[in-house]
Amino acid sequence: MKKMAVFASGNGSNFQAIIDVVKAGDLDADIALLVCDKPGAFAIERANTAHIPTFTFNPKDYSSKEAFEKVITEKLLSYGVEFIALAGYMRLLGPTLLGKFSGRIVNIHPSLLPAFPGKDAIGQALAAKAKWTGVTIHYVDEGMDTGPIIVQERVRIETKETRESLQQKIQKIEHKLYPSILHMLLTRGEVIND
């Protein structure tokens, strides 16, 4: 059973989906740690309810990204973490984390990358009057949502789509797709090496 960490910055609905499949026995993993950069995020409550240790930090308390990533890396290693899943973590990772966990960090993004990278992908898709968007799961590199794509699933944007309705459609897919891809990666050992 591989030890994984989940990084989240907000509500943590994808984090909850991962907790649920681990608890049900459908994902053979140990969520060893939640890493959160927002001390008031609801993801922390989800971790507490599931008895998952958390490391919460405020980036402003550190002199640089390298400084807080060194602390995060030490914490991950102390928990024996082998794999990282980003689930709504709203920071680019730097060389400290990427170097230590190369090919073992994945992210989920609410668009069909390379379209609509970065923040508010749902709003970007609606503003562009796109007919399709979706969900992308990809490996993480130093860019903003630029790592190698593992899988994508399309979502049709209806004519009278609202932000809320589109978000619900995307999250419904995310909450099934992410755990299944994590299962594949963790059980088959399908990680990439630079």
PyMOL CGO cylinders between C-alpha atoms (Angstrom):
from pymol import cmd
from pymol.cgo import CYLINDER

trace = [
    CYLINDER, 0.00, 0.00, 0.00, 1.55, 3.27, -1.13, 0.3, 1, 1, 1, 1, 1, 1,
    CYLINDER, 1.55, 3.27, -1.13, 1.56, 6.31, 1.10, 0.3, 1, 1, 1, 1, 1, 1,
    CYLINDER, 1.56, 6.31, 1.10, 0.28, 9.40, -0.61, 0.3, 1, 1, 1, 1, 1, 1,
    CYLINDER, 0.28, 9.40, -0.61, -0.22, 13.03, 0.27, 0.3, 1, 1, 1, 1, 1, 1,
    CYLINDER, -0.22, 13.03, 0.27, -3.02, 15.20, -1.04, 0.3, 1, 1, 1, 1, 1, 1,
    CYLINDER, -3.02, 15.20, -1.04, -2.45, 18.93, -1.52, 0.3, 1, 1, 1, 1, 1, 1,
    CYLINDER, -2.45, 18.93, -1.52, -5.53, 21.17, -1.41, 0.3, 1, 1, 1, 1, 1, 1,
    CYLINDER, -5.53, 21.17, -1.41, -6.27, 24.88, -0.97, 0.3, 1, 1, 1, 1, 1, 1,
    CYLINDER, -6.27, 24.88, -0.97, -10.04, 25.07, -0.63, 0.3, 1, 1, 1, 1, 1, 1,
    CYLINDER, -10.04, 25.07, -0.63, -13.20, 23.05, -0.19, 0.3, 1, 1, 1, 1, 1, 1,
    CYLINDER, -13.20, 23.05, -0.19, -11.53, 19.73, -0.91, 0.3, 1, 1, 1, 1, 1, 1,
    CYLINDER, -11.53, 19.73, -0.91, -14.32, 17.92, -2.75, 0.3, 1, 1, 1, 1, 1, 1,
    CYLINDER, -14.32, 17.92, -2.75, -11.81, 15.87, -4.77, 0.3, 1, 1, 1, 1, 1, 1,
    CYLINDER, -11.81, 15.87, -4.77, -9.91, 15.18, -1.56, 0.3, 1, 1, 1, 1, 1, 1,
    CYLINDER, -9.91, 15.18, -1.56, -13.17, 13.85, -0.09, 0.3, 1, 1, 1, 1, 1, 1,
    CYLINDER, -13.17, 13.85, -0.09, -13.73, 11.65, -3.13, 0.3, 1, 1, 1, 1, 1, 1,
    CYLINDER, -13.73, 11.65, -3.13, -10.26, 10.15, -2.60, 0.3, 1, 1, 1, 1, 1, 1,
    CYLINDER, -10.26, 10.15, -2.60, -10.94, 9.63, 1.13, 0.3, 1, 1, 1, 1, 1, 1,
    CYLINDER, -10.94, 9.63, 1.13, -14.21, 7.88, 0.29, 0.3, 1, 1, 1, 1, 1, 1,
    CYLINDER, -14.21, 7.88, 0.29, -12.68, 5.38, -2.15, 0.3, 1, 1, 1, 1, 1, 1,
    CYLINDER, -12.68, 5.38, -2.15, -9.80, 4.61, 0.21, 0.3, 1, 1, 1, 1, 1, 1,
    CYLINDER, -9.80, 4.61, 0.21, -12.29, 4.02, 3.03, 0.3, 1, 1, 1, 1, 1, 1,
    CYLINDER, -12.29, 4.02, 3.03, -14.42, 1.79, 0.78, 0.3, 1, 1, 1, 1, 1, 1,
    CYLINDER, -14.42, 1.79, 0.78, -11.35, -0.28, -0.13, 0.3, 1, 1, 1, 1, 1, 1,
    CYLINDER, -11.35, -0.28, -0.13, -11.47, 0.73, -3.81, 0.3, 1, 1, 1, 1, 1, 1,
    CYLINDER, -11.47, 0.73, -3.81, -8.12, 2.53, -3.70, 0.3, 1, 1, 1, 1, 1, 1,
    CYLINDER, -8.12, 2.53, -3.70, -5.27, 0.66, -2.07, 0.3, 1, 1, 1, 1, 1, 1,
    CYLINDER, -5.27, 0.66, -2.07, -3.48, 3.67, -0.63, 0.3, 1, 1, 1, 1, 1, 1,
    CYLINDER, -3.48, 3.67, -0.63, -2.78, 5.29, 2.68, 0.3, 1, 1, 1, 1, 1, 1,
    CYLINDER, -2.78, 5.29, 2.68, -3.52, 9.01, 2.69, 0.3, 1, 1, 1, 1, 1, 1,
    CYLINDER, -3.52, 9.01, 2.69, -0.65, 9.86, 5.01, 0.3, 1, 1, 1, 1, 1, 1,
    CYLINDER, -0.65, 9.86, 5.01, -0.97, 13.64, 4.93, 0.3, 1, 1, 1, 1, 1, 1,
    CYLINDER, -0.97, 13.64, 4.93, -3.02, 16.60, 3.73, 0.3, 1, 1, 1, 1, 1, 1,
    CYLINDER, -3.02, 16.60, 3.73, -0.90, 19.62, 2.80, 0.3, 1, 1, 1, 1, 1, 1,
    CYLINDER, -0.90, 19.62, 2.80, -2.85, 22.87, 2.77, 0.3, 1, 1, 1, 1, 1, 1,
    CYLINDER, -2.85, 22.87, 2.77, -1.68, 26.44, 2.13, 0.3, 1, 1, 1, 1, 1, 1,
    CYLINDER, -1.68, 26.44, 2.13, -4.88, 28.07, 3.44, 0.3, 1, 1, 1, 1, 1, 1,
    CYLINDER, -4.88, 28.07, 3.44, -5.29, 27.73, 7.23, 0.3, 1, 1, 1, 1, 1, 1,
    CYLINDER, -5.29, 27.73, 7.23, -9.09, 28.21, 7.02, 0.3, 1, 1, 1, 1, 1, 1,
    CYLINDER, -9.09, 28.21, 7.02, -9.78, 25.81, 4.14, 0.3, 1, 1, 1, 1, 1, 1,
    CYLINDER, -9.78, 25.81, 4.14, -12.62, 23.31, 4.52, 0.3, 1, 1, 1, 1, 1, 1,
    CYLINDER, -12.62, 23.31, 4.52, -10.29, 20.55, 3.27, 0.3, 1, 1, 1, 1, 1, 1,
    CYLINDER, -10.29, 20.55, 3.27, -8.71, 20.65, 6.75, 0.3, 1, 1, 1, 1, 1, 1,
    CYLINDER, -8.71, 20.65, 6.75, -12.08, 19.80, 8.32, 0.3, 1, 1, 1, 1, 1, 1,
    CYLINDER, -12.08, 19.80, 8.32, -12.41, 16.89, 5.91, 0.3, 1, 1, 1, 1, 1, 1,
    CYLINDER, -12.41, 16.89, 5.91, -8.96, 15.63, 6.97, 0.3, 1, 1, 1, 1, 1, 1,
    CYLINDER, -8.96, 15.63, 6.97, -9.78, 15.99, 10.67, 0.3, 1, 1, 1, 1, 1, 1,
    CYLINDER, -9.78, 15.99, 10.67, -13.05, 14.07, 10.24, 0.3, 1, 1, 1, 1, 1, 1,
    CYLINDER, -13.05, 14.07, 10.24, -11.17, 11.26, 8.47, 0.3, 1, 1, 1, 1, 1, 1,
    CYLINDER, -11.17, 11.26, 8.47, -8.34, 11.31, 11.05, 0.3, 1, 1, 1, 1, 1, 1,
    CYLINDER, -8.34, 11.31, 11.05, -5.76, 12.25, 8.42, 0.3, 1, 1, 1, 1, 1, 1,
    CYLINDER, -5.76, 12.25, 8.42, -2.77, 14.29, 9.65, 0.3, 1, 1, 1, 1, 1, 1,
    CYLINDER, -2.77, 14.29, 9.65, -2.48, 17.76, 8.18, 0.3, 1, 1, 1, 1, 1, 1,
    CYLINDER, -2.48, 17.76, 8.18, 0.33, 20.16, 7.49, 0.3, 1, 1, 1, 1, 1, 1,
    CYLINDER, 0.33, 20.16, 7.49, -1.06, 23.66, 7.10, 0.3, 1, 1, 1, 1, 1, 1,
    CYLINDER, -1.06, 23.66, 7.10, 1.12, 26.61, 6.32, 0.3, 1, 1, 1, 1, 1, 1,
    CYLINDER, 1.12, 26.61, 6.32, 0.87, 30.24, 5.28, 0.3, 1, 1, 1, 1, 1, 1,
    CYLINDER, 0.87, 30.24, 5.28, 3.34, 30.98, 2.46, 0.3, 1, 1, 1, 1, 1, 1,
    CYLINDER, 3.34, 30.98, 2.46, 3.70, 34.56, 3.73, 0.3, 1, 1, 1, 1, 1, 1,
    CYLINDER, 3.70, 34.56, 3.73, 5.40, 33.16, 6.84, 0.3, 1, 1, 1, 1, 1, 1,
    CYLINDER, 5.40, 33.16, 6.84, 8.35, 32.00, 4.72, 0.3, 1, 1, 1, 1, 1, 1,
    CYLINDER, 8.35, 32.00, 4.72, 11.07, 33.96, 2.95, 0.3, 1, 1, 1, 1, 1, 1,
    CYLINDER, 11.07, 33.96, 2.95, 10.60, 32.11, -0.35, 0.3, 1, 1, 1, 1, 1, 1,
    CYLINDER, 10.60, 32.11, -0.35, 8.87, 29.25, -2.15, 0.3, 1, 1, 1, 1, 1, 1,
    CYLINDER, 8.87, 29.25, -2.15, 12.05, 27.23, -1.72, 0.3, 1, 1, 1, 1, 1, 1,
    CYLINDER, 12.05, 27.23, -1.72, 11.88, 27.77, 2.06, 0.3, 1, 1, 1, 1, 1, 1,
    CYLINDER, 11.88, 27.77, 2.06, 8.33, 26.45, 2.48, 0.3, 1, 1, 1, 1, 1, 1,
    CYLINDER, 8.33, 26.45, 2.48, 8.84, 23.67, -0.05, 0.3, 1, 1, 1, 1, 1, 1,
    CYLINDER, 8.84, 23.67, -0.05, 11.85, 22.44, 1.97, 0.3, 1, 1, 1, 1, 1, 1,
    CYLINDER, 11.85, 22.44, 1.97, 9.62, 22.25, 5.05, 0.3, 1, 1, 1, 1, 1, 1,
    CYLINDER, 9.62, 22.25, 5.05, 6.88, 20.48, 3.05, 0.3, 1, 1, 1, 1, 1, 1,
    CYLINDER, 6.88, 20.48, 3.05, 9.43, 18.00, 1.63, 0.3, 1, 1, 1, 1, 1, 1,
    CYLINDER, 9.43, 18.00, 1.63, 10.77, 17.20, 5.10, 0.3, 1, 1, 1, 1, 1, 1,
    CYLINDER, 10.77, 17.20, 5.10, 7.21, 16.66, 6.35, 0.3, 1, 1, 1, 1, 1, 1,
    CYLINDER, 7.21, 16.66, 6.35, 6.36, 14.39, 3.39, 0.3, 1, 1, 1, 1, 1, 1,
    CYLINDER, 6.36, 14.39, 3.39, 9.49, 12.30, 3.93, 0.3, 1, 1, 1, 1, 1, 1,
    CYLINDER, 9.49, 12.30, 3.93, 8.81, 12.03, 7.66, 0.3, 1, 1, 1, 1, 1, 1,
    CYLINDER, 8.81, 12.03, 7.66, 5.40, 10.48, 6.81, 0.3, 1, 1, 1, 1, 1, 1,
    CYLINDER, 5.40, 10.48, 6.81, 6.92, 8.15, 4.21, 0.3, 1, 1, 1, 1, 1, 1,
    CYLINDER, 6.92, 8.15, 4.21, 4.99, 9.75, 1.33, 0.3, 1, 1, 1, 1, 1, 1,
    CYLINDER, 4.99, 9.75, 1.33, 5.75, 8.21, -2.07, 0.3, 1, 1, 1, 1, 1, 1,
    CYLINDER, 5.75, 8.21, -2.07, 3.15, 9.92, -4.26, 0.3, 1, 1, 1, 1, 1, 1,
    CYLINDER, 3.15, 9.92, -4.26, 1.38, 13.31, -4.36, 0.3, 1, 1, 1, 1, 1, 1,
    CYLINDER, 1.38, 13.31, -4.36, -2.09, 14.12, -5.70, 0.3, 1, 1, 1, 1, 1, 1,
    CYLINDER, -2.09, 14.12, -5.70, -2.94, 17.79, -6.14, 0.3, 1, 1, 1, 1, 1, 1,
    CYLINDER, -2.94, 17.79, -6.14, -6.64, 18.37, -5.59, 0.3, 1, 1, 1, 1, 1, 1,
    CYLINDER, -6.64, 18.37, -5.59, -7.41, 22.05, -5.93, 0.3, 1, 1, 1, 1, 1, 1,
    CYLINDER, -7.41, 22.05, -5.93, -3.98, 23.17, -4.74, 0.3, 1, 1, 1, 1, 1, 1,
    CYLINDER, -3.98, 23.17, -4.74, -3.66, 26.67, -6.14, 0.3, 1, 1, 1, 1, 1, 1,
    CYLINDER, -3.66, 26.67, -6.14, 0.14, 27.05, -6.23, 0.3, 1, 1, 1, 1, 1, 1,
    CYLINDER, 0.14, 27.05, -6.23, 2.73, 26.17, -8.81, 0.3, 1, 1, 1, 1, 1, 1,
    CYLINDER, 2.73, 26.17, -8.81, 5.23, 23.67, -7.48, 0.3, 1, 1, 1, 1, 1, 1,
    CYLINDER, 5.23, 23.67, -7.48, 8.89, 24.61, -7.52, 0.3, 1, 1, 1, 1, 1, 1,
    CYLINDER, 8.89, 24.61, -7.52, 12.09, 22.65, -8.10, 0.3, 1, 1, 1, 1, 1, 1,
    CYLINDER, 12.09, 22.65, -8.10, 12.39, 21.56, -4.45, 0.3, 1, 1, 1, 1, 1, 1,
    CYLINDER, 12.39, 21.56, -4.45, 9.22, 19.42, -4.52, 0.3, 1, 1, 1, 1, 1, 1,
    CYLINDER, 9.22, 19.42, -4.52, 9.43, 18.55, -8.22, 0.3, 1, 1, 1, 1, 1, 1,
    CYLINDER, 9.43, 18.55, -8.22, 12.99, 17.33, -7.83, 0.3, 1, 1, 1, 1, 1, 1,
    CYLINDER, 12.99, 17.33, -7.83, 12.25, 15.07, -4.88, 0.3, 1, 1, 1, 1, 1, 1,
    CYLINDER, 12.25, 15.07, -4.88, 9.01, 13.61, -6.29, 0.3, 1, 1, 1, 1, 1, 1,
    CYLINDER, 9.01, 13.61, -6.29, 9.72, 13.68, -10.03, 0.3, 1, 1, 1, 1, 1, 1,
    CYLINDER, 9.72, 13.68, -10.03, 7.14, 11.69, -11.99, 0.3, 1, 1, 1, 1, 1, 1,
    CYLINDER, 7.14, 11.69, -11.99, 5.13, 11.04, -8.83, 0.3, 1, 1, 1, 1, 1, 1,
    CYLINDER, 5.13, 11.04, -8.83, 2.93, 14.15, -8.69, 0.3, 1, 1, 1, 1, 1, 1,
    CYLINDER, 2.93, 14.15, -8.69, -0.41, 14.39, -10.49, 0.3, 1, 1, 1, 1, 1, 1,
    CYLINDER, -0.41, 14.39, -10.49, -3.03, 17.10, -10.75, 0.3, 1, 1, 1, 1, 1, 1,
    CYLINDER, -3.03, 17.10, -10.75, -6.67, 17.32, -11.76, 0.3, 1, 1, 1, 1, 1, 1,
    CYLINDER, -6.67, 17.32, -11.76, -7.82, 20.34, -13.75, 0.3, 1, 1, 1, 1, 1, 1,
    CYLINDER, -7.82, 20.34, -13.75, -11.37, 21.35, -14.79, 0.3, 1, 1, 1, 1, 1, 1,
    CYLINDER, -11.37, 21.35, -14.79, -10.76, 21.84, -18.51, 0.3, 1, 1, 1, 1, 1, 1,
    CYLINDER, -10.76, 21.84, -18.51, -9.46, 20.03, -21.56, 0.3, 1, 1, 1, 1, 1, 1,
    CYLINDER, -9.46, 20.03, -21.56, -5.87, 21.20, -21.36, 0.3, 1, 1, 1, 1, 1, 1,
    CYLINDER, -5.87, 21.20, -21.36, -4.14, 22.96, -22.97, 0.3, 1, 1, 1, 1, 1, 1,
    CYLINDER, -4.14, 22.96, -22.97, -7.36, 25.02, -23.14, 0.3, 1, 1, 1, 1, 1, 1,
    CYLINDER, -7.36, 25.02, -23.14, -8.14, 27.17, -20.10, 0.3, 1, 1, 1, 1, 1, 1,
    CYLINDER, -8.14, 27.17, -20.10, -5.14, 26.55, -17.82, 0.3, 1, 1, 1, 1, 1, 1,
    CYLINDER, -5.14, 26.55, -17.82, -4.72, 28.22, -14.44, 0.3, 1, 1, 1, 1, 1, 1,
    CYLINDER, -4.72, 28.22, -14.44, -7.35, 29.72, -12.20, 0.3, 1, 1, 1, 1, 1, 1,
    CYLINDER, -7.35, 29.72, -12.20, -11.08, 29.78, -12.97, 0.3, 1, 1, 1, 1, 1, 1,
    CYLINDER, -11.08, 29.78, -12.97, -10.99, 27.35, -15.89, 0.3, 1, 1, 1, 1, 1, 1,
    CYLINDER, -10.99, 27.35, -15.89, -14.79, 27.05, -15.74, 0.3, 1, 1, 1, 1, 1, 1,
    CYLINDER, -14.79, 27.05, -15.74, -15.23, 30.82, -15.98, 0.3, 1, 1, 1, 1, 1, 1,
    CYLINDER, -15.23, 30.82, -15.98, -12.68, 30.94, -18.81, 0.3, 1, 1, 1, 1, 1, 1,
    CYLINDER, -12.68, 30.94, -18.81, -14.62, 28.30, -20.77, 0.3, 1, 1, 1, 1, 1, 1,
    CYLINDER, -14.62, 28.30, -20.77, -17.92, 30.12, -20.30, 0.3, 1, 1, 1, 1, 1, 1,
    CYLINDER, -17.92, 30.12, -20.30, -16.40, 33.49, -21.25, 0.3, 1, 1, 1, 1, 1, 1,
    CYLINDER, -16.40, 33.49, -21.25, -14.94, 31.95, -24.41, 0.3, 1, 1, 1, 1, 1, 1,
    CYLINDER, -14.94, 31.95, -24.41, -18.38, 30.55, -25.31, 0.3, 1, 1, 1, 1, 1, 1,
    CYLINDER, -18.38, 30.55, -25.31, -16.74, 27.14, -25.75, 0.3, 1, 1, 1, 1, 1, 1,
    CYLINDER, -16.74, 27.14, -25.75, -18.99, 24.24, -26.73, 0.3, 1, 1, 1, 1, 1, 1,
    CYLINDER, -18.99, 24.24, -26.73, -16.86, 21.71, -24.84, 0.3, 1, 1, 1, 1, 1, 1,
    CYLINDER, -16.86, 21.71, -24.84, -14.70, 21.62, -21.76, 0.3, 1, 1, 1, 1, 1, 1,
    CYLINDER, -14.70, 21.62, -21.76, -13.92, 18.77, -19.43, 0.3, 1, 1, 1, 1, 1, 1,
    CYLINDER, -13.92, 18.77, -19.43, -11.50, 17.26, -16.97, 0.3, 1, 1, 1, 1, 1, 1,
    CYLINDER, -11.50, 17.26, -16.97, -7.78, 16.62, -17.38, 0.3, 1, 1, 1, 1, 1, 1,
    CYLINDER, -7.78, 16.62, -17.38, -5.55, 14.56, -15.13, 0.3, 1, 1, 1, 1, 1, 1,
    CYLINDER, -5.55, 14.56, -15.13, -1.88, 15.20, -15.77, 0.3, 1, 1, 1, 1, 1, 1,
    CYLINDER, -1.88, 15.20, -15.77, 1.57, 14.86, -14.33, 0.3, 1, 1, 1, 1, 1, 1,
    CYLINDER, 1.57, 14.86, -14.33, 2.91, 18.02, -12.74, 0.3, 1, 1, 1, 1, 1, 1,
    CYLINDER, 2.91, 18.02, -12.74, 5.90, 19.91, -14.08, 0.3, 1, 1, 1, 1, 1, 1,
    CYLINDER, 5.90, 19.91, -14.08, 7.18, 23.44, -13.45, 0.3, 1, 1, 1, 1, 1, 1,
    CYLINDER, 7.18, 23.44, -13.45, 4.58, 25.09, -15.72, 0.3, 1, 1, 1, 1, 1, 1,
    CYLINDER, 4.58, 25.09, -15.72, 0.97, 26.01, -15.11, 0.3, 1, 1, 1, 1, 1, 1,
    CYLINDER, 0.97, 26.01, -15.11, -1.01, 22.91, -16.10, 0.3, 1, 1, 1, 1, 1, 1,
    CYLINDER, -1.01, 22.91, -16.10, 1.59, 21.96, -18.73, 0.3, 1, 1, 1, 1, 1, 1,
    CYLINDER, 1.59, 21.96, -18.73, 2.69, 18.47, -17.60, 0.3, 1, 1, 1, 1, 1, 1,
    CYLINDER, 2.69, 18.47, -17.60, 2.11, 15.29, -19.64, 0.3, 1, 1, 1, 1, 1, 1,
    CYLINDER, 2.11, 15.29, -19.64, -1.59, 14.42, -19.88, 0.3, 1, 1, 1, 1, 1, 1,
    CYLINDER, -1.59, 14.42, -19.88, -2.69, 11.07, -18.46, 0.3, 1, 1, 1, 1, 1, 1,
    CYLINDER, -2.69, 11.07, -18.46, -6.40, 11.19, -19.34, 0.3, 1, 1, 1, 1, 1, 1,
    CYLINDER, -6.40, 11.19, -19.34, -9.14, 13.62, -20.37, 0.3, 1, 1, 1, 1, 1, 1,
    CYLINDER, -9.14, 13.62, -20.37, -12.91, 13.43, -20.37, 0.3, 1, 1, 1, 1, 1, 1,
    CYLINDER, -12.91, 13.43, -20.37, -15.13, 15.86, -22.26, 0.3, 1, 1, 1, 1, 1, 1,
    CYLINDER, -15.13, 15.86, -22.26, -18.11, 17.78, -20.92, 0.3, 1, 1, 1, 1, 1, 1,
    CYLINDER, -18.11, 17.78, -20.92, -20.57, 19.53, -23.23, 0.3, 1, 1, 1, 1, 1, 1,
    CYLINDER, -20.57, 19.53, -23.23, -21.36, 23.15, -22.38, 0.3, 1, 1, 1, 1, 1, 1,
    CYLINDER, -21.36, 23.15, -22.38, -25.07, 23.72, -22.99, 0.3, 1, 1, 1, 1, 1, 1,
    CYLINDER, -25.07, 23.72, -22.99, -26.40, 26.99, -24.44, 0.3, 1, 1, 1, 1, 1, 1,
    CYLINDER, -26.40, 26.99, -24.44, -27.85, 28.21, -21.14, 0.3, 1, 1, 1, 1, 1, 1,
    CYLINDER, -27.85, 28.21, -21.14, -25.14, 26.70, -18.93, 0.3, 1, 1, 1, 1, 1, 1,
    CYLINDER, -25.14, 26.70, -18.93, -24.44, 28.47, -15.66, 0.3, 1, 1, 1, 1, 1, 1,
    CYLINDER, -24.44, 28.47, -15.66, -21.19, 28.40, -13.72, 0.3, 1, 1, 1, 1, 1, 1,
    CYLINDER, -21.19, 28.40, -13.72, -22.90, 26.31, -11.03, 0.3, 1, 1, 1, 1, 1, 1,
    CYLINDER, -22.90, 26.31, -11.03, -24.41, 23.76, -13.42, 0.3, 1, 1, 1, 1, 1, 1,
    CYLINDER, -24.41, 23.76, -13.42, -21.14, 23.36, -15.32, 0.3, 1, 1, 1, 1, 1, 1,
    CYLINDER, -21.14, 23.36, -15.32, -19.15, 23.01, -12.11, 0.3, 1, 1, 1, 1, 1, 1,
    CYLINDER, -19.15, 23.01, -12.11, -21.54, 20.28, -10.93, 0.3, 1, 1, 1, 1, 1, 1,
    CYLINDER, -21.54, 20.28, -10.93, -21.16, 18.36, -14.21, 0.3, 1, 1, 1, 1, 1, 1,
    CYLINDER, -21.16, 18.36, -14.21, -17.37, 18.65, -14.06, 0.3, 1, 1, 1, 1, 1, 1,
    CYLINDER, -17.37, 18.65, -14.06, -17.15, 17.65, -10.39, 0.3, 1, 1, 1, 1, 1, 1,
    CYLINDER, -17.15, 17.65, -10.39, -19.34, 14.60, -10.98, 0.3, 1, 1, 1, 1, 1, 1,
    CYLINDER, -19.34, 14.60, -10.98, -16.76, 13.38, -13.50, 0.3, 1, 1, 1, 1, 1, 1,
    CYLINDER, -16.76, 13.38, -13.50, -13.78, 14.46, -11.37, 0.3, 1, 1, 1, 1, 1, 1,
    CYLINDER, -13.78, 14.46, -11.37, -14.99, 12.54, -8.32, 0.3, 1, 1, 1, 1, 1, 1,
    CYLINDER, -14.99, 12.54, -8.32, -15.11, 9.28, -10.31, 0.3, 1, 1, 1, 1, 1, 1,
    CYLINDER, -15.11, 9.28, -10.31, -12.22, 9.77, -12.70, 0.3, 1, 1, 1, 1, 1, 1,
    CYLINDER, -12.22, 9.77, -12.70, -9.53, 10.95, -10.28, 0.3, 1, 1, 1, 1, 1, 1,
    CYLINDER, -9.53, 10.95, -10.28, -9.82, 8.03, -7.83, 0.3, 1, 1, 1, 1, 1, 1,
    CYLINDER, -9.82, 8.03, -7.83, -9.85, 5.52, -10.72, 0.3, 1, 1, 1, 1, 1, 1,
    CYLINDER, -9.85, 5.52, -10.72, -6.71, 7.03, -12.28, 0.3, 1, 1, 1, 1, 1, 1,
    CYLINDER, -6.71, 7.03, -12.28, -4.99, 7.17, -8.88, 0.3, 1, 1, 1, 1, 1, 1,
    CYLINDER, -4.99, 7.17, -8.88, -5.84, 3.48, -8.47, 0.3, 1, 1, 1, 1, 1, 1,
    CYLINDER, -5.84, 3.48, -8.47, -4.24, 2.74, -11.84, 0.3, 1, 1, 1, 1, 1, 1,
    CYLINDER, -4.24, 2.74, -11.84, -1.11, 4.75, -11.08, 0.3, 1, 1, 1, 1, 1, 1,
    CYLINDER, -1.11, 4.75, -11.08, -0.62, 3.42, -7.58, 0.3, 1, 1, 1, 1, 1, 1,
    CYLINDER, -0.62, 3.42, -7.58, -1.38, -0.24, -8.22, 0.3, 1, 1, 1, 1, 1, 1,
    CYLINDER, -1.38, -0.24, -8.22, 0.35, -0.60, -11.58, 0.3, 1, 1, 1, 1, 1, 1,
    CYLINDER, 0.35, -0.60, -11.58, 3.20, 1.69, -10.60, 0.3, 1, 1, 1, 1, 1, 1,
    CYLINDER, 3.20, 1.69, -10.60, 2.69, 3.73, -13.76, 0.3, 1, 1, 1, 1, 1, 1,
    CYLINDER, 2.69, 3.73, -13.76, 4.70, 6.80, -12.96, 0.3, 1, 1, 1, 1, 1, 1,
    CYLINDER, 4.70, 6.80, -12.96, 6.99, 8.68, -15.26, 0.3, 1, 1, 1, 1, 1, 1,
    CYLINDER, 6.99, 8.68, -15.26, 10.63, 9.36, -14.74, 0.3, 1, 1, 1, 1, 1, 1,
    CYLINDER, 10.63, 9.36, -14.74, 12.37, 12.40, -16.15, 0.3, 1, 1, 1, 1, 1, 1,
]
cmd.load_cgo(trace, "trace")
